Amino acid sequence: MHAGEQALAGAREVTIIAHDIGAIGGMERVLAELIEGLHRLGYEVTVIARTCEVAPGSVARFHRVRAPARPFLIAYPWFLLVASLMLSRWRRGIVQATGGIVLAPVDVVSVHYCHQVGPANPSRSSAMFAFNIALVRVVKRLAERLCFDFNRRATYVCVSEGVAQEVREHYPQLLGEVMTIHNGVDTELFSPGDVEGKGERLRERLGIARERLIAAFVGSEWERKGLRAAIGALASAPEWDLLVAGDGDEQSYRELARALGVEARVHFMGVRGDVKSVYSAADVFLLPTSYETFSLVTFEAASSGLPLLASAVNGISELIEDAHNGFFISRHAVDIAARLRQLGADPVLRQRLGEAARRSASRFTWERMVLAHHELYERLTGA
């Protein structure tokens, strides 16, 4: 039992409102860890959501919002209306909403993404799909502004300093505090080495020779996250293979890899529940992304002891120390390739950066995140 847990006496209550909670998806995982951690601290947690998959006993009351998950233009307003009505009946203790998803009074709004800044991310190139994405973006921005205006006095908890600055800039009318509580990472699950042999088995299944070097790319929304540049870099870094874990327009990127003559070295694995095996198989983590809010996968890779090659964006810029635990990179394939060649030629450098990345990630634990929320709740209730 942690020191913070021992200090608590008696049950406290909190209500969490979110679209979905569970193991798949960065935000959904963060919510699951928060709920389970609050339960360990003695909180009675009420959840209002479409789905909720957490450890047994972590939720005292789960009120399911019977709303569709898609299409977004129907699902989003439907959830907003129904969840707002349900909250008026089922709220208990401190109420925390996940973004702008309810038109009802709440105490805390957790901000994982500021839609006034975050880019549109079409995963397919058709005109109709692009139009739909543009319309979705407009709806998200309007709904977020409406919900944030409704809760001007709430405390806004952002997942990184970068997101907090975005909220301050785009919502100067907020009267409550805008603060940062970084997400956490499971430093026990994501640890260096390949003790269970999962990485080695993944290499064998993919037919990657032991002497080959592997860069891991983890995430969906591939155009934003820079998969095009990552694949392009392989053309000038022949000793490297690329593992791609996530969902996107696989056919288009296969065609790109084929055109560049690197198709045999790009391995698409889809969305994986066991992403640890990807980190265990890899020698470097690669993410030339244009925008992030926290990038949980980068922190997981760091905790796994991988050198980091990633863009200087929100969250990541609060983790990487250039040339200490990784390198900041551009979205230009030639620049990425140069770093891959540098790391490929210097195993001592890879080890040094990986060990430093592990130490950096150890500052961002789930326990620390949960205790920071507990301290906020105590302050808001005057306990």
C-alpha positions as CSV (number, residue, x, y, z in Angstrom):
1,M,0.0,0.0,0.0
2,H,1.3,3.4,-1.0
3,A,1.8,6.2,1.6
4,G,-1.0,8.2,0.1
5,E,-3.4,5.2,0.5
6,Q,-2.5,4.8,4.1
7,A,-3.3,8.5,4.8
8,L,-6.9,8.1,3.6
9,A,-9.6,7.3,6.1
10,G,-13.2,6.7,5.1
11,A,-14.9,6.7,1.7
12,R,-15.0,9.6,-0.7
13,E,-17.1,9.9,-3.7
14,V,-16.4,10.9,-7.3
15,T,-18.4,10.6,-10.5
16,I,-16.6,10.1,-13.8
17,I,-18.3,10.9,-17.1
18,A,-16.7,9.6,-20.3
19,H,-17.6,8.2,-23.6
20,D,-15.7,4.9,-23.0
21,I,-13.4,3.5,-20.4
22,G,-11.1,0.5,-20.9
23,A,-7.8,-1.0,-22.0
24,I,-7.9,0.0,-25.7
25,G,-7.1,3.6,-26.6
26,G,-4.9,6.0,-24.7
27,M,-7.6,8.2,-23.1
28,E,-9.7,5.1,-22.2
29,R,-6.7,3.5,-20.5
30,V,-5.9,6.6,-18.5
31,L,-9.5,6.7,-17.2
32,A,-9.3,3.0,-16.3
33,E,-6.1,3.6,-14.3
34,L,-7.5,6.6,-12.6
35,I,-10.7,4.8,-11.6
36,E,-8.8,1.7,-10.3
37,G,-6.4,3.9,-8.4
38,L,-9.1,6.0,-6.8
39,H,-10.8,2.8,-5.7
40,R,-7.6,1.7,-4.0
41,L,-7.5,5.0,-2.2
42,G,-11.0,4.4,-0.8
43,Y,-13.1,6.3,-3.2
44,E,-16.6,5.2,-4.2
45,V,-16.6,5.8,-8.0
46,T,-19.7,6.3,-10.0
47,V,-19.3,6.0,-13.8
48,I,-21.6,7.4,-16.5
49,A,-20.4,6.1,-19.9
50,R,-21.2,4.0,-22.9
51,T,-18.8,1.3,-21.9
52,C,-16.6,0.7,-18.8
53,E,-14.1,-2.1,-18.5
54,V,-12.1,-1.9,-15.3
55,A,-10.8,-4.2,-12.6
56,P,-13.7,-5.9,-10.8
57,G,-15.0,-4.0,-7.8
58,S,-13.4,-0.7,-8.9
59,V,-16.7,1.0,-9.8
60,A,-19.4,1.3,-7.1
61,R,-22.1,2.3,-9.6
62,F,-22.1,2.1,-13.4
63,H,-24.8,3.9,-15.3
64,R,-24.6,2.9,-19.0
65,V,-25.4,5.7,-21.5
66,R,-27.3,3.8,-24.2
67,A,-25.9,5.7,-27.2
68,P,-24.3,4.7,-30.5
69,A,-20.5,4.9,-30.9
70,R,-20.8,6.1,-34.5
71,P,-21.4,7.9,-36.8
72,F,-19.9,10.7,-34.8
73,L,-22.4,13.4,-36.0
74,I,-25.2,11.4,-34.4
75,A,-23.3,9.7,-31.5
76,Y,-21.7,12.9,-30.1
77,P,-24.9,15.1,-29.6
78,W,-26.8,12.0,-28.5
79,F,-24.3,11.2,-25.8
80,L,-24.2,14.9,-24.7
81,L,-27.9,15.1,-24.2
82,V,-28.4,11.7,-22.6
83,A,-25.4,11.9,-20.3
84,S,-26.4,15.4,-19.2
85,L,-29.8,14.2,-18.2
86,M,-28.4,11.2,-16.4
87,L,-25.9,13.3,-14.5
88,S,-28.6,15.4,-13.0
89,R,-30.0,12.2,-11.4
90,W,-26.9,10.1,-10.6
91,R,-24.2,12.6,-9.7
92,R,-22.4,11.8,-6.4
93,G,-19.5,13.7,-4.8
94,I,-16.9,15.4,-7.0
95,V,-18.0,15.3,-10.7
96,Q,-15.3,15.0,-13.4
97,A,-16.1,15.1,-17.1
98,T,-13.7,14.0,-19.8
99,G,-13.7,17.0,-22.1
100,G,-16.7,18.9,-23.4
101,I,-19.2,16.1,-23.4
102,V,-22.0,17.3,-21.0
103,L,-24.1,20.4,-20.6
104,A,-24.4,20.1,-16.8
105,P,-22.5,21.5,-13.9
106,V,-19.2,19.7,-13.1
107,D,-16.4,20.3,-10.8
108,V,-13.5,19.1,-12.9
109,V,-13.0,18.9,-16.7
110,S,-10.1,16.6,-17.8
111,V,-8.7,17.9,-21.1
112,H,-7.0,15.2,-23.2
113,Y,-7.3,17.2,-26.4
114,C,-8.1,20.9,-27.1
115,H,-10.2,20.8,-30.3
116,Q,-9.6,24.5,-31.0
117,V,-6.0,23.5,-31.8
118,G,-6.0,19.8,-32.6
119,P,-5.8,19.1,-36.4
120,A,-8.3,17.2,-38.5
121,N,-7.0,13.8,-39.2
122,P,-8.6,12.2,-42.3
123,S,-7.3,8.6,-42.6
124,R,-8.6,8.2,-46.2
125,S,-8.2,10.5,-49.2
126,S,-11.7,10.6,-50.7
127,A,-13.5,14.0,-51.0
128,M,-16.6,12.7,-49.1
129,F,-14.5,11.4,-46.2
130,A,-12.5,14.6,-46.0
131,F,-15.8,16.6,-46.0
132,N,-17.1,14.4,-43.1
133,I,-13.9,14.9,-41.1
134,A,-14.1,18.7,-41.6
135,L,-17.7,18.7,-40.4
136,V,-16.8,16.6,-37.4
137,R,-14.1,19.0,-36.5
138,V,-16.5,21.9,-36.6
139,V,-19.0,20.1,-34.4
140,K,-16.2,19.2,-31.9
141,R,-15.0,22.8,-31.7
142,L,-18.5,24.2,-31.2
143,A,-19.5,21.6,-28.6
144,E,-16.3,22.0,-26.7
145,R,-16.7,25.8,-26.6
146,L,-20.4,25.4,-25.5
147,C,-19.6,23.0,-22.7
148,F,-16.5,24.9,-21.5
149,D,-18.5,28.2,-21.4
150,F,-21.2,26.4,-19.4
151,N,-18.6,25.3,-16.9
152,R,-16.4,28.4,-16.6
153,R,-15.9,27.9,-12.9
154,A,-14.7,24.3,-13.1
155,T,-11.1,23.2,-12.6
156,Y,-9.5,22.2,-16.0
157,V,-7.0,19.4,-15.6
158,C,-4.8,19.1,-18.7
159,V,-2.6,16.1,-19.6
160,S,0.4,18.2,-20.5
161,E,1.7,21.7,-20.0
162,G,1.3,22.2,-23.8
163,V,-2.4,21.4,-23.6
164,A,-2.8,23.7,-20.6
165,Q,-1.3,26.5,-22.5
166,E,-3.7,25.8,-25.4
167,V,-6.7,25.9,-23.1
168,R,-5.5,29.2,-21.5
169,E,-5.0,30.8,-24.9
170,H,-8.3,29.7,-26.5
171,Y,-10.5,30.0,-23.4
172,P,-9.5,33.1,-21.5
173,Q,-13.0,33.4,-20.2
174,L,-12.5,30.4,-17.8
175,L,-12.8,31.5,-14.2
176,G,-11.5,28.2,-12.6
177,E,-7.9,27.0,-12.4
178,V,-6.2,25.5,-15.5
179,M,-3.6,23.0,-14.3
180,T,-1.6,20.0,-15.5
181,I,-1.7,16.5,-14.2
182,H,0.4,14.4,-16.5
183,N,-0.8,10.9,-17.5
184,G,1.1,8.0,-16.1
185,V,2.8,4.8,-17.4
186,D,3.0,1.3,-16.0
187,T,6.7,1.1,-15.3
188,E,6.4,-2.5,-14.1
189,L,4.6,-3.7,-17.2
190,F,6.7,-1.6,-19.6
191,S,10.2,-2.4,-18.5
192,P,13.5,-2.9,-20.4
193,G,14.5,-6.3,-21.9
194,D,12.6,-9.2,-23.2
195,V,12.3,-11.4,-20.1
196,E,9.2,-13.3,-21.4
197,G,10.7,-13.7,-24.9
198,K,7.7,-11.9,-26.6
199,G,9.9,-9.7,-28.7
200,E,12.0,-12.5,-29.9
201,R,8.9,-14.5,-30.9
202,L,7.5,-11.5,-32.7
203,R,10.7,-11.2,-34.7
204,E,10.6,-14.9,-35.6
205,R,6.9,-14.7,-36.6
206,L,7.7,-11.7,-38.9
207,G,10.8,-13.3,-40.3
208,I,13.1,-10.6,-39.1
209,A,16.7,-11.8,-38.7
210,R,18.3,-11.4,-35.3
211,E,21.0,-9.0,-36.6
212,R,18.4,-6.6,-38.1
213,L,17.6,-3.4,-36.3
214,I,13.9,-2.5,-35.6
215,A,12.2,0.8,-35.2
216,A,8.8,0.7,-33.6
217,F,6.0,3.1,-34.8
218,V,2.9,2.8,-32.6
219,G,-0.4,4.7,-33.1
220,S,-3.3,5.4,-35.5
221,E,-4.0,8.5,-37.5
222,W,-0.9,7.7,-39.6
223,E,-0.8,10.9,-41.7
224,R,-0.6,13.1,-38.6
225,K,1.8,10.8,-36.7
226,G,4.3,10.8,-39.6
227,L,4.2,7.2,-40.9
228,R,4.9,8.5,-44.4
229,A,8.2,10.0,-43.3
230,A,9.1,7.0,-41.2
231,I,8.7,4.7,-44.2
232,G,10.6,7.1,-46.4
233,A,13.5,7.1,-44.0
234,L,14.0,3.3,-44.5
235,A,15.1,3.9,-48.1
236,S,18.3,5.6,-46.7
237,A,18.7,3.4,-43.6
238,P,18.9,-0.1,-45.1
239,E,19.8,-1.8,-41.8
240,W,16.5,-1.0,-40.3
241,D,13.0,-2.6,-40.3
242,L,9.8,-0.8,-39.2
243,L,7.1,-2.3,-37.0
244,V,3.8,-0.5,-37.4
245,A,1.2,-1.1,-34.7
246,G,-2.1,0.7,-35.1
247,D,-4.9,1.3,-37.6
248,G,-4.9,3.3,-40.8
249,D,-5.1,3.1,-44.6
250,E,-2.7,0.2,-44.8
251,Q,-3.1,-0.3,-48.6
252,S,-1.9,3.2,-49.3
253,Y,1.1,2.9,-47.1
254,R,2.0,-0.5,-48.5
255,E,1.9,1.1,-52.0
256,L,4.3,3.8,-50.7
257,A,6.6,1.3,-49.2
258,R,6.6,-0.7,-52.5
259,A,7.3,2.4,-54.5
260,L,10.3,3.1,-52.3
261,G,11.6,-0.5,-52.5
262,V,11.2,-1.1,-48.7
263,E,7.9,-3.1,-48.6
264,A,9.7,-6.2,-47.2
265,R,11.0,-4.1,-44.3
266,V,7.7,-2.5,-43.2
267,H,5.5,-4.8,-41.0
268,F,1.9,-3.8,-40.4
269,M,0.5,-5.5,-37.3
270,G,-2.8,-3.7,-36.8
271,V,-4.2,-2.7,-33.4
272,R,-2.5,-4.8,-30.7
273,G,-3.7,-5.4,-27.2
274,D,-0.1,-6.5,-26.3
275,V,1.9,-3.6,-27.5
276,K,4.7,-4.5,-25.0
277,S,5.9,-7.2,-27.4
278,V,6.4,-4.5,-30.0
279,Y,8.6,-2.5,-27.7
280,S,10.5,-5.6,-26.6
281,A,11.3,-6.5,-30.2
282,A,12.5,-2.9,-31.1
283,D,15.8,-1.1,-30.8
284,V,14.3,2.4,-31.2
285,F,10.9,4.2,-30.9
286,L,10.0,6.4,-33.8
287,L,7.2,9.0,-33.9
288,P,7.6,12.0,-36.3
289,T,4.2,13.4,-35.4
290,S,2.9,16.8,-36.1
291,Y,0.6,17.1,-33.0
292,E,0.1,15.3,-29.7
293,T,-1.4,16.1,-26.4
294,F,0.6,13.6,-24.2
295,S,1.5,10.6,-26.4
296,L,1.2,7.7,-24.0
297,V,2.9,5.4,-26.4
298,T,6.1,7.5,-26.2
299,F,6.2,7.3,-22.5
300,E,5.6,3.5,-22.7
301,A,8.5,3.2,-25.1
302,A,10.7,5.2,-22.8
303,S,9.7,3.1,-19.8
304,S,10.6,0.0,-21.9
305,G,14.2,1.4,-22.3
306,L,14.0,2.4,-25.9
307,P,15.9,5.4,-27.3
308,L,13.3,8.0,-28.5
309,L,13.2,9.6,-31.9
310,A,10.1,11.9,-31.8
311,S,8.9,15.4,-32.6
312,A,9.0,18.2,-30.1
313,V,5.3,18.4,-29.5
314,N,3.0,18.5,-26.4
315,G,3.9,15.9,-23.8
316,I,6.8,14.5,-25.8
317,S,8.8,17.8,-25.3
318,E,8.2,17.3,-21.5
319,L,9.9,13.9,-21.7
320,I,12.7,14.0,-24.2
321,E,15.9,15.7,-23.4
322,D,17.7,16.0,-26.7
323,A,20.8,13.8,-27.0
324,H,20.2,12.6,-23.4
325,N,17.4,10.1,-23.7
326,G,16.7,10.5,-27.4
327,F,16.6,13.0,-30.2
328,F,14.0,15.4,-31.4
329,I,13.4,14.8,-35.1
330,S,11.7,16.6,-38.0
331,R,9.1,15.1,-40.3
332,H,11.7,14.9,-43.2
333,A,12.7,11.4,-44.1
334,V,16.3,12.4,-44.8
335,D,16.7,13.7,-41.3
336,I,15.1,10.7,-39.7
337,A,17.3,8.4,-41.8
338,A,20.4,10.2,-40.5
339,R,19.4,9.6,-36.9
340,L,18.6,5.9,-37.6
341,R,22.0,5.5,-39.3
342,Q,23.7,7.2,-36.3
343,L,22.0,4.9,-33.8
344,G,22.4,1.8,-36.0
345,A,26.2,2.4,-36.0
346,D,26.5,3.0,-32.2
347,P,25.0,0.3,-29.9
348,V,26.6,2.0,-26.9
349,L,24.7,5.2,-27.7
350,R,21.5,3.3,-28.1
351,Q,22.0,1.7,-24.7
352,R,22.9,5.0,-23.0
353,L,19.8,6.8,-24.5
354,G,17.6,3.9,-23.6
355,E,18.7,3.7,-20.0
356,A,18.2,7.5,-19.7
357,A,14.7,7.2,-21.3
358,R,13.8,4.6,-18.6
359,R,14.9,6.9,-15.8
360,S,12.9,9.8,-17.3
361,A,9.7,7.8,-17.7
362,S,10.0,6.6,-14.0
363,R,8.9,10.1,-13.0
364,F,5.5,9.6,-14.6
365,T,3.7,6.8,-12.7
366,W,0.0,6.0,-12.5
367,E,0.3,6.3,-8.7
368,R,1.6,9.8,-9.0
369,M,-1.3,10.7,-11.4
370,V,-3.9,9.2,-9.1
371,L,-2.5,11.0,-6.0
372,A,-2.5,14.3,-7.9
373,H,-6.2,13.9,-8.6
374,H,-6.8,12.9,-5.0
375,E,-5.0,16.1,-3.8
376,L,-7.1,18.1,-6.2
377,Y,-10.4,16.6,-4.9
378,E,-9.3,17.2,-1.3
379,R,-8.6,20.8,-2.1
380,L,-11.9,21.3,-3.9
381,T,-13.9,19.8,-1.0
382,G,-11.9,21.5,1.7
383,A,-11.1,18.2,3.3
